[in-house]
Amino acid sequence: MAFVTRSSASVGWKLAAAGMALGGLLAFAPAAQAKGCIKGAAVGGVAGHVAGKHGVLGAAAGCAIGHHEAAKKDKAQQQQAASAAAATPAAGSDAGK
């Protein structure tokens, strides 16, 4: 039998509880709103844990930031596609003759 201290057992239970909570949130989260959130939550959770045992707070902030950055990226791609379509002459027009 392995020797387990009270503090390491407590950390294990907290980790298991956080994993189950994250799994529950992901199971009910719509796919459209989760874009960028999972990557940001993973990075933010690790950063929050390292910076003072605030993994859950870091994961929540990372999710929000990741979602915001993904939305900015999508908006920029849409604007770029719209400007490229506007710059290209329509097929069948007399512009090239």
C-alpha positions, 0 to 999 in steps of 0.5 A: 500500500502506498503512503498517501499524505492528507494533502496529496489526497486532497489535491486528488479529490480537487482535481477529480472534482474540477475534471468532472465539473469541466466535463459537465460544462463541456457536455452542455456547451453549444459548439458555436460558443465553445470556439476558442474556449477549450484551448484558452481554458487549458492554458488559463487553468495551468497558468492560474494553478502555477500562479497561486493555486487559482486554476479554476479562475484561470480557466474561466478567464482563459475561456473568455479570452480564448472565445474573444480572440476566436471571434476577432479572428473570425470577424477579420477573416469575414472582412477580408473575404468580403473585401476580396470579393468586392475587389474581384470583378463579377464573372460575365461583366464587360470590365475585362473587354 
